[in-house]
Amino acid sequence: MNPLLRSRRHWMVRACLMGFAGTALRMRPAFAQESREPSPRPRPPRPGRERAQRYSLQQAMSDQAQLHTIAFSGLAFLTGDFAADTFLPPGKVSDYFGFQYLRDIDAAEGGHSPAFLTRIAFNVLNILSATQRAQLVALAREQQELVRRFALLRLPLIRAFRLNLERRWPQGSKGLQREAVRAHSAALYELDGRIAWRRAEVMAQLLRSLDAAQQERLQRLKFGDSRSWPEAAEPIERRSWPHEIDVAVMSCASEMFAWQGGSIDADTYFCPERHAMYFGGFGLKTAPALGRQDFAISTALTGDAGANFLALLNEAQRAHITALPDMQRVQLQEIARLRQQIATQLRGFLRAETPHLQGVLLNSRRYGELDGDLAWLYAQAFAAVAQSLSAAQGTSLQRLRDSAPHDARDPKGPFLYAAPLDAAGLAEADKVAALFGLSTPGTP
């Protein structure tokens, strides 16, 4: 159960969201109303706005973007539960191929509709021959166990962070251990690097195998402007693919397009919420779009809700969150350098070179250590805020969460990515002993 609701059952509707006493900042409307669109068709670009300039690595790493994104994660974490924390879009794995940048700079502003990936994937799959498509299916099958293992390795971190929030440490523990979190995250990211290396190898082989006619068709699809993508038919063999294979093939097809049409800068780019993805932000923001082609995720959602979360905190509570951009600055800068190095290494495949696998894995492990550092910092800050929340604040935060776009069809979790988590996965989540400095499991 949500710790806010469990530990403070006396919270009633006596606290109005907009009337929280002592709030020094004016509350903006909780969530942008344009988050649901009447059609999956992309909107025309807004006059005078250059999408490529609006979205950049510099913007993603800015203090404001980071602060509001971290605050949004805090809102999701303090009002959510373990099930919501586990949701993760599959495209966040091995994301060195520029697809996130492609989403964000789309001239038609259609990148955050589920139909966006489907349209470009269908176009790419229709350009490929049946034999070439079969190679993507074979890659998906080959990597399925690794992809599953990546999702399972996230679960102990997610469970540990929530136990830390609720101060339900395993017996004999003195709390969440920073070095243990770093080590676990390093192993997770090493696996991510291995997945990316093999994915890059196969995608590069496919791109080099295209004949002149296929290359000409591919070039007609413009990077950054989905208006140039025609409606393409669903490959008939797709109906025979199991769900997890279908997800992997569609992801690889869209990433292959972004990779060949993009650049090192596009591959290095990340959205502000890319790191420390254990606190339910995607469960709050992205899960409602699952399986709904007519749902567009508002680009204002994270920033607006993050600002509103901060406004509901008192000065001392807010200081725990506002200190984080400076506390993580060195790690975030090194993360950007590592992403560029890994992306550069992987692009060697496009030149018919074979980058050294161990070099990619070494950089990936270091990336994981740094991301683990960020996660530990966030977990401690969120827990500190949670310990001092008043009943009125708790009610207001829950109302803020409830104002996010959602309905009764929203998936509930726990998840393995976006699919239901099985019993084996739940058992994996309980392997938290080492994260609390224990050699054998304790009882929360």
C-alpha positions as CSV (number, residue, x, y, z in Angstrom):
1,M,0.0,0.0,0.0
2,N,1.1,3.6,-0.6
3,P,3.1,4.6,2.5
4,L,1.4,7.9,2.7
5,L,-2.0,6.3,2.9
6,R,-1.0,3.5,5.2
7,S,0.9,5.6,7.8
8,R,-1.5,8.5,7.8
9,R,-5.0,7.0,7.6
10,H,-6.5,10.0,9.3
11,W,-5.9,12.1,6.2
12,M,-9.2,13.4,5.0
13,V,-10.4,15.7,2.3
14,R,-9.9,18.7,4.6
15,A,-6.9,19.9,2.7
16,C,-7.7,21.6,-0.6
17,L,-5.0,21.3,-3.3
18,M,-4.9,24.9,-4.2
19,G,-5.4,26.2,-0.7
20,F,-2.4,24.6,1.1
21,A,-1.5,26.9,3.9
22,G,2.0,28.3,3.8
23,T,2.6,27.7,0.1
24,A,4.7,30.6,-1.1
25,L,4.5,29.8,-4.8
26,R,1.4,30.2,-7.0
27,M,0.2,26.8,-8.3
28,R,0.0,26.5,-12.1
29,P,-2.8,24.3,-13.6
30,A,-1.8,20.8,-12.5
31,F,-1.5,19.1,-15.9
32,A,-1.8,20.4,-19.5
33,Q,-5.2,19.6,-20.9
34,E,-3.9,18.9,-24.4
35,S,-2.5,15.5,-23.3
36,R,-5.3,13.6,-25.0
37,E,-5.6,14.2,-28.7
38,P,-8.6,13.4,-30.9
39,S,-6.5,11.7,-33.5
40,P,-3.0,10.0,-33.7
41,R,-2.2,12.2,-36.6
42,P,0.6,14.6,-35.8
43,R,-0.2,18.3,-35.3
44,P,1.3,20.9,-37.5
45,P,4.4,22.7,-36.1
46,R,3.7,25.8,-34.1
47,P,4.8,29.0,-35.8
48,G,8.2,30.4,-34.8
49,R,9.3,27.3,-32.8
50,E,12.4,25.4,-33.8
51,R,12.1,21.9,-32.3
52,A,15.8,21.0,-32.8
53,Q,16.8,24.1,-30.8
54,R,14.2,23.6,-28.1
55,Y,15.5,20.1,-27.4
56,S,19.2,19.5,-26.8
57,L,21.5,17.8,-24.4
58,Q,22.3,21.2,-22.9
59,Q,18.6,21.8,-22.2
60,A,18.1,18.3,-20.8
61,M,21.0,18.7,-18.4
62,S,20.1,22.3,-17.3
63,D,19.3,22.8,-13.7
64,Q,15.7,23.8,-14.4
65,A,15.0,20.7,-16.5
66,Q,16.7,18.4,-14.0
67,L,15.0,20.0,-11.0
68,H,11.5,19.8,-12.3
69,T,12.1,16.2,-13.6
70,I,13.5,15.1,-10.2
71,A,10.5,16.8,-8.5
72,F,8.1,15.0,-10.9
73,S,9.8,11.7,-9.8
74,G,9.3,12.7,-6.2
75,L,5.6,13.3,-6.8
76,A,5.3,9.9,-8.5
77,F,7.3,8.1,-5.7
78,L,5.6,9.7,-2.7
79,T,2.1,9.1,-4.1
80,G,2.7,5.8,-5.9
81,D,3.6,2.3,-5.0
82,F,5.9,-0.5,-6.0
83,A,3.6,-1.5,-8.9
84,A,3.7,1.9,-10.5
85,D,7.5,2.2,-9.9
86,T,8.2,-0.9,-12.1
87,F,6.7,0.5,-15.3
88,L,9.4,1.1,-18.0
89,P,9.0,1.8,-21.7
90,P,11.1,-0.8,-23.6
91,G,12.7,2.0,-25.6
92,K,14.7,3.2,-22.6
93,V,16.9,0.1,-22.9
94,S,20.2,0.5,-24.9
95,D,19.1,4.0,-26.1
96,Y,22.1,5.0,-28.1
97,F,20.5,5.1,-31.5
98,G,18.9,8.6,-31.6
99,F,15.2,7.6,-31.4
100,Q,14.5,9.7,-28.3
101,Y,15.9,12.8,-30.1
102,L,13.9,11.9,-33.2
103,R,10.7,11.9,-31.0
104,D,11.5,15.2,-29.4
105,I,12.5,17.3,-32.5
106,D,9.8,16.0,-34.8
107,A,8.6,19.0,-36.9
108,A,5.0,17.8,-36.7
109,E,5.2,17.5,-32.9
110,G,3.9,13.9,-33.2
111,G,6.8,12.2,-31.4
112,H,4.9,11.5,-28.1
113,S,2.0,9.7,-29.6
114,P,2.1,5.9,-29.6
115,A,1.3,6.0,-33.3
116,F,4.7,7.7,-34.0
117,L,6.8,4.5,-33.4
118,T,4.3,2.4,-35.2
119,R,4.3,4.6,-38.3
120,I,8.1,4.6,-38.7
121,A,8.5,1.0,-37.8
122,F,6.0,-0.1,-40.4
123,N,7.7,2.0,-43.0
124,V,11.1,0.5,-42.3
125,L,9.7,-3.1,-42.1
126,N,8.0,-2.6,-45.5
127,I,11.3,-1.5,-47.0
128,L,13.1,-4.6,-45.8
129,S,12.6,-7.9,-47.5
130,A,11.1,-10.9,-45.8
131,T,14.6,-12.3,-45.3
132,Q,15.8,-9.0,-43.8
133,R,12.8,-8.8,-41.5
134,A,13.6,-12.3,-40.3
135,Q,17.0,-11.2,-39.2
136,L,15.3,-8.6,-36.9
137,V,13.1,-11.4,-35.5
138,A,16.1,-13.6,-34.9
139,L,17.8,-10.8,-33.1
140,A,14.8,-10.2,-30.9
141,R,14.7,-13.9,-30.0
142,E,18.4,-14.0,-29.3
143,Q,18.3,-11.1,-27.0
144,Q,15.0,-11.9,-25.2
145,E,16.6,-13.5,-22.2
146,L,19.1,-10.5,-21.8
147,V,16.3,-8.0,-22.1
148,R,14.2,-9.8,-19.5
149,R,17.2,-10.1,-17.2
150,F,17.7,-6.3,-17.5
151,A,14.2,-5.7,-16.3
152,L,14.5,-8.2,-13.5
153,L,17.8,-6.6,-12.3
154,R,16.0,-3.3,-11.8
155,L,13.5,-4.8,-9.4
156,P,15.7,-5.1,-6.3
157,L,16.6,-1.5,-6.6
158,I,13.0,-0.5,-6.9
159,R,12.0,-2.5,-3.9
160,A,14.9,-1.2,-1.9
161,F,14.2,2.4,-2.6
162,R,10.6,1.9,-1.5
163,L,11.6,0.1,1.7
164,N,14.0,3.0,2.3
165,L,11.1,5.5,1.8
166,E,9.0,3.7,4.3
167,R,11.9,3.1,6.7
168,R,11.3,-0.6,6.6
169,W,14.9,-1.7,6.4
170,P,15.7,-5.4,6.7
171,Q,16.5,-6.5,10.2
172,G,20.1,-5.8,11.1
173,S,20.6,-3.1,8.5
174,K,21.6,0.5,9.2
175,G,20.1,1.7,5.9
176,L,20.5,1.8,2.2
177,Q,24.1,1.5,1.2
178,R,25.4,3.9,-1.5
179,E,28.3,1.6,-2.7
180,A,26.0,-1.4,-2.9
181,V,23.5,0.6,-5.1
182,R,26.4,1.7,-7.3
183,A,27.6,-1.9,-7.7
184,H,24.2,-3.2,-8.5
185,S,23.6,-0.4,-11.1
186,A,27.0,-1.1,-12.7
187,A,26.0,-4.7,-13.3
188,L,22.7,-3.6,-14.7
189,Y,24.3,-1.1,-17.2
190,E,27.0,-3.6,-18.2
191,L,24.1,-5.8,-19.4
192,D,22.6,-2.8,-21.2
193,G,25.9,-2.2,-23.0
194,R,26.0,-5.9,-24.1
195,I,22.4,-5.6,-25.5
196,A,23.3,-2.4,-27.4
197,W,26.5,-3.8,-28.9
198,R,24.8,-6.8,-30.4
199,R,21.8,-4.7,-31.6
200,A,24.2,-2.2,-33.3
201,E,26.0,-5.1,-35.0
202,V,22.9,-6.6,-36.5
203,M,21.3,-3.2,-37.5
204,A,24.4,-2.1,-39.3
205,Q,24.6,-5.4,-41.2
206,L,21.0,-4.9,-42.3
207,L,21.6,-1.3,-43.4
208,R,24.6,-2.3,-45.4
209,S,22.6,-5.1,-47.1
210,L,20.0,-2.7,-48.6
211,D,20.0,-2.5,-52.3
212,A,19.8,0.8,-54.2
213,A,16.0,0.8,-54.5
214,Q,15.7,0.1,-50.7
215,Q,18.2,2.9,-49.9
216,E,16.3,5.3,-52.1
217,R,13.0,4.5,-50.3
218,L,14.6,4.9,-46.9
219,Q,16.0,8.3,-47.9
220,R,12.5,9.6,-48.7
221,L,11.7,9.2,-45.0
222,K,13.0,12.4,-43.5
223,F,14.7,12.4,-40.1
224,G,12.8,14.9,-37.9
225,D,9.7,15.3,-40.0
226,S,7.1,12.6,-39.7
227,R,5.0,14.3,-42.3
228,S,7.2,12.7,-44.9
229,W,6.3,9.2,-43.6
230,P,3.5,7.6,-45.6
231,E,1.0,5.2,-44.1
232,A,2.5,1.8,-44.4
233,A,0.9,-1.6,-44.1
234,E,1.5,-3.9,-41.2
235,P,3.8,-6.8,-42.3
236,I,1.6,-9.9,-42.5
237,E,4.0,-12.1,-40.5
238,R,3.8,-9.7,-37.6
239,R,0.6,-11.5,-36.5
240,S,2.6,-14.6,-35.7
241,W,5.1,-12.9,-33.5
242,P,4.8,-13.3,-29.7
243,H,4.2,-10.1,-27.9
244,E,7.7,-9.7,-26.5
245,I,9.2,-10.4,-29.9
246,D,6.9,-7.9,-31.6
247,V,7.9,-5.2,-29.1
248,A,11.6,-5.8,-29.7
249,V,11.3,-5.9,-33.5
250,M,9.2,-2.7,-33.6
251,S,11.7,-1.0,-31.3
252,C,14.7,-2.1,-33.5
253,A,13.0,-1.1,-36.7
254,S,12.4,2.4,-35.4
255,E,15.8,2.7,-33.9
256,M,17.5,1.6,-37.1
257,F,15.8,4.4,-38.9
258,A,16.8,7.0,-36.3
259,W,20.4,5.7,-36.2
260,Q,21.1,5.8,-40.0
261,G,19.4,9.3,-40.3
262,G,20.9,10.8,-37.1
263,S,24.3,11.7,-35.7
264,I,26.5,11.3,-32.7
265,D,24.7,14.2,-31.1
266,A,21.3,12.5,-31.6
267,D,22.7,9.2,-30.2
268,T,24.2,10.9,-27.1
269,Y,21.0,13.0,-26.4
270,F,18.8,11.9,-23.5
271,C,15.5,13.3,-22.1
272,P,15.8,14.8,-18.6
273,E,14.0,11.8,-17.0
274,R,16.4,9.2,-18.6
275,H,18.4,8.5,-15.3
276,A,17.5,7.0,-12.0
277,M,14.3,5.5,-13.5
278,Y,13.1,3.7,-10.3
279,F,10.7,6.1,-8.8
280,G,7.5,5.7,-10.8
281,G,7.7,8.7,-13.2
282,F,7.0,6.5,-16.2
283,G,4.2,4.8,-14.4
284,L,2.6,8.2,-13.8
285,K,3.4,9.7,-17.2
286,T,3.6,6.9,-19.8
287,A,1.6,4.0,-18.5
288,P,-1.8,5.7,-19.4
289,A,-0.7,5.7,-23.1
290,L,-0.2,1.9,-23.1
291,G,-2.1,0.4,-26.0
292,R,-3.9,3.6,-27.0
293,Q,-2.9,5.0,-30.3
294,D,-5.1,8.1,-29.7
295,F,-3.2,9.2,-26.6
296,A,-0.5,11.8,-26.7
297,I,1.7,12.4,-23.7
298,S,1.8,16.1,-22.9
299,T,5.3,17.5,-23.1
300,A,4.3,20.0,-20.3
301,L,3.4,17.3,-17.9
302,T,6.7,16.7,-16.2
303,G,7.7,20.3,-15.8
304,D,4.3,21.5,-14.6
305,A,3.7,18.7,-12.2
306,G,7.3,19.0,-10.9
307,A,6.8,22.7,-10.2
308,N,3.5,22.1,-8.5
309,F,5.1,19.4,-6.3
310,L,7.8,21.8,-5.1
311,A,5.1,24.4,-4.4
312,L,3.4,22.1,-2.0
313,L,6.5,21.6,0.1
314,N,7.7,23.9,2.9
315,E,11.1,25.6,2.7
316,A,13.0,22.8,4.5
317,Q,11.4,20.0,2.5
318,R,11.9,21.8,-0.8
319,A,15.6,22.2,0.1
320,H,16.1,18.5,-0.1
321,I,15.0,18.5,-3.7
322,T,16.5,21.8,-4.9
323,A,19.9,20.8,-3.7
324,L,20.0,17.7,-6.0
325,P,20.9,19.4,-9.4
326,D,24.1,20.7,-7.8
327,M,24.8,17.4,-6.0
328,Q,24.6,15.4,-9.2
329,R,26.3,17.9,-11.5
330,V,29.7,16.1,-11.7
331,Q,28.1,12.7,-12.3
332,L,25.7,14.0,-15.0
333,Q,28.5,15.7,-16.9
334,E,30.5,12.4,-16.9
335,I,27.4,10.5,-18.0
336,A,27.1,12.8,-21.0
337,R,30.8,12.1,-21.9
338,L,30.3,8.4,-21.5
339,R,27.2,8.3,-23.6
340,Q,29.1,10.1,-26.4
341,Q,31.9,7.6,-26.1
342,I,29.6,4.6,-26.2
343,A,27.6,6.0,-29.1
344,T,30.8,6.7,-31.0
345,Q,32.0,3.1,-30.4
346,L,28.8,1.7,-31.6
347,R,28.8,3.8,-34.8
348,G,31.9,1.9,-35.8
349,F,29.6,-0.9,-37.0
350,L,28.1,1.5,-39.6
351,R,31.6,1.9,-41.1
352,A,32.0,-1.9,-41.2
353,E,34.3,-1.9,-38.2
354,T,33.9,-4.0,-35.1
355,P,34.2,-1.9,-31.9
356,H,35.8,-3.7,-29.0
357,L,33.1,-5.2,-26.9
358,Q,35.1,-4.9,-23.6
359,G,35.5,-1.2,-24.2
360,V,31.8,-0.7,-24.5
361,L,31.1,-2.8,-21.4
362,L,33.8,-0.9,-19.4
363,N,32.2,2.4,-20.2
364,S,28.7,0.9,-19.6
365,R,29.7,-0.2,-16.1
366,R,31.0,3.2,-15.2
367,Y,27.8,4.7,-16.6
368,G,25.9,2.4,-14.2
369,E,27.9,3.5,-11.2
370,L,27.1,7.1,-11.9
371,D,23.4,6.4,-12.4
372,G,23.4,4.4,-9.2
373,D,24.8,7.5,-7.5
374,L,22.0,9.6,-8.8
375,A,19.4,7.0,-7.7
376,W,20.8,6.8,-4.2
377,L,20.8,10.6,-3.9
378,Y,17.2,10.8,-5.1
379,A,16.1,8.0,-2.8
380,Q,17.5,9.7,0.3
381,A,16.1,13.1,-0.6
382,F,12.6,11.7,-1.3
383,A,12.7,9.7,2.0
384,A,13.7,12.8,3.9
385,V,10.7,14.8,2.5
386,A,8.3,11.9,3.2
387,Q,9.2,11.8,6.9
388,S,8.1,15.4,7.5
389,L,4.9,15.6,5.4
390,S,1.8,16.8,7.1
391,A,-1.6,15.3,6.6
392,A,-2.7,18.3,4.5
393,Q,0.4,18.0,2.3
394,G,-0.2,14.3,1.8
395,T,-3.8,14.8,0.7
396,S,-2.8,17.6,-1.6
397,L,0.0,15.5,-3.2
398,Q,-2.4,12.7,-3.8
399,R,-4.9,15.0,-5.5
400,L,-2.1,16.4,-7.6
401,R,-1.3,12.8,-8.8
402,D,-5.0,12.1,-9.4
403,S,-5.3,15.1,-11.7
404,A,-2.9,13.5,-14.2
405,P,-4.5,12.1,-17.3
406,H,-5.7,8.6,-16.5
407,D,-8.8,6.5,-16.4
408,A,-10.1,3.1,-15.3
409,R,-8.3,1.3,-18.2
410,D,-4.8,2.3,-16.9
411,P,-2.6,-0.8,-16.3
412,K,-2.0,-1.5,-12.7
413,G,1.3,-3.5,-12.5
414,P,3.7,-4.6,-11.2
415,F,5.3,-4.7,-14.6
416,L,8.1,-6.3,-16.6
417,Y,8.6,-3.2,-18.8
418,A,4.9,-2.7,-19.8
419,A,3.7,-6.3,-19.4
420,P,2.4,-8.0,-16.2
421,L,5.2,-9.3,-13.9
422,D,5.1,-13.0,-13.1
423,A,5.7,-14.6,-9.7
424,A,9.4,-15.3,-10.6
425,G,9.9,-11.6,-11.2
426,L,8.3,-10.7,-7.8
427,A,10.7,-13.1,-6.1
428,E,13.6,-11.4,-7.8
429,A,12.5,-8.1,-6.4
430,D,13.0,-9.3,-2.9
431,K,16.7,-9.8,-3.3
432,V,17.5,-6.6,-1.5
433,A,19.8,-7.8,1.3
434,A,23.1,-6.6,-0.3
435,L,21.6,-3.2,-1.0
436,F,21.2,-2.8,2.8
437,G,24.6,-4.0,3.6
438,L,23.6,-7.6,4.6
439,S,25.1,-10.8,3.3
440,T,21.8,-12.8,3.9
441,P,18.2,-11.6,3.3
442,G,16.5,-10.0,6.2
443,T,12.8,-9.6,6.8
444,P,11.4,-6.1,6.0
